[in-house]
Amino acid sequence: IDKECIYMPWGTDLLPYEIDENIKNLESFEVKNISNFIGMPLQHNVDLKDALKKYNIEYECYGGTFNKNSERNKSIEDNMKLIQESIIAPALQTQWQKDNHYIPCRIFKNISYGKMGVTNSETVYNLFNKKIIYSDNIEEIVDKSLEFDKRDDKFSIIKELMIEVRD
């Protein structure tokens, strides 16, 4: 049978009441001039790092190791704090993932932590009814994300997305 399915038992590591807590504190996160990434870095991360350099935004990568004792590993709490302090927290995907309509957990995590959804996947963009930032071009993603950060209504938009992920 040819069917398209999304199997998503729970896309974030936060429970609904924890997302509510982040909604309450959304405007008080200490955002720094950095973009933190937790996971296995691939070519799109190198491209992101290069695009961020043009704006003097630092890029840091954590995790992405199979060594459970690595200092690069972060707890859920640390992961959330690192994303919350990021000026941009995109959920970027490989070409294969985009071609195969893969939906990553990272987009749900980053939104539940209180960041604007940012993706290079049209499938993810459509899943969120085009309410998140999307471009297949990473430099454009950075530009659009920094423009979004200047908007007066950014917190209400993020809050709406957080509620959607929570529910």
N, C-alpha and C positions, 0 to 999 in steps of 0.2 A: 504494500500500500504506500503510495506517495503522499506523505503528509509532512507539513512543516511544523515542528514542535519546538517549544522552548521548555526545557526542564530547569527550573530555578527554585530549588527548595527554600533558599534564603540567600540573598545576594550580598549581605553585609554581615559583619561580625558583631553588630550592635543589636540589642533588643529594642522594641518600640519605645519603652520608657527612656532608654539611653539616647535615642534620637531626639525625643522631646526635650531632654536636658540640653542637648546641643542646640536645639532651636531656641531655647531660653537664653543661651549664652552666645548666640551667633554673632552679635555685634561687638562682643568683647574679646574675641580671639586676637592674640598678638601676631599680626601678619608681618612677616619679614620679607626682605628682598631676596627670596630664595624659592626654588622649586624642589621639593623633596620627593623622591620616588622610592617606593618600597617594593622590591621584586627583582626579577631577572632582567638586567638591562640588555636591550637588543639595539639594532641599528637606529630605530626610531628614537631611542633615548639619546644617542650620540647627536642625531639631527636636532633634537630638542635642546640639548646642551648648547650646541652651536647657535641656534636661534635666540636663546636666552642671553648669550654673551653680548649680543648687539644692544641689549638694554641694561647691561651690567647686572644681570640677575644671576646669582649663583645657582648651581645645580648640584644636588647631592643624591647619592643612591645608597640604599640600605637593603639588607636581605639578599635574596637572589643566590643563596648558597645552600648546598645540601649538607653542610656541616652544622649540626644542631648546636654546637658550642661556639660558633663564630661570633665575634664581636659585632659583625654587621647585622645580625639578627636583632629585631626589635619586638617588644611586647605589643599587644593590641593597644594598650594605653599610649605607648611611645609612638606607635604607628599613627594613631589618631592625632596626637599632638603635632607630629612632624607635618602631616597633611594640613592641619588647621593653620599652621604658621606659614604655609606656602602661599605665595602670591598667585601661583598657577599650579593646579594639580590635575593634569590631564590623564585620561585613561587611554593610552595609545595602543594600537594593535598592529600586528604584522599583516602583510598583504594576504597571506593564507587565511588568517583569522577573518579579515574583511571579506575575502572572496567566499568564505564558507559561512558567513553570517553569524559568527561567534559573538556571544554576549559575555563580556568579562565581568567578574565580580567587582573589579576595581572601580568601575563607574558607580556602582551602588554604594560601596564603602566610602568613596570620596564625597559623594553627595550626603550620605548619612552623617559624615563627620562635619559637614557644614561648608563644603566647597561647591562652587558652580560646576556642573557637569561639563566636561570638555572631552571631545572625542575626534578621532580621524576615521571613524566608521559610520557610514551612512545607515547601516542597520541599527546601531545603537542610537543614533540621532532620531530615527523614525520610531524606535521603541519609546522614546521619551517625547513623542509627539512634536518633535522639532523645537523643544523648549530649552535645549542645551546648546552649547557652542560646538559647531562642527565645521571642519574643513579637512580635505585630504592633503592639504599643504601645511606642514608643521610651522613654517614661518607665519602663515596666515592665522593659525591657531593661536600663536603667541600674541599677535597683533589684536585679534578679536578678544582674547582673554584680558589683555591689559585695558582695552577700551571698555569692556564690561565692568572691570574693577572700578572705573571712574563713575559709573552710573549711580544716581541717587536712589534708584529703586532696586539695587542689586540684592539687598537682604530679603526683600519680599519675594523676589524671583527664586532665590535659593531656598527660602523657607517653603515655598510651594512644592519645589522638587523634593525636599526633605520629607514633607508630609506624604508625597506620592510613594517614595521609597519605604517609609515607615508603614504605610497602609497596605 
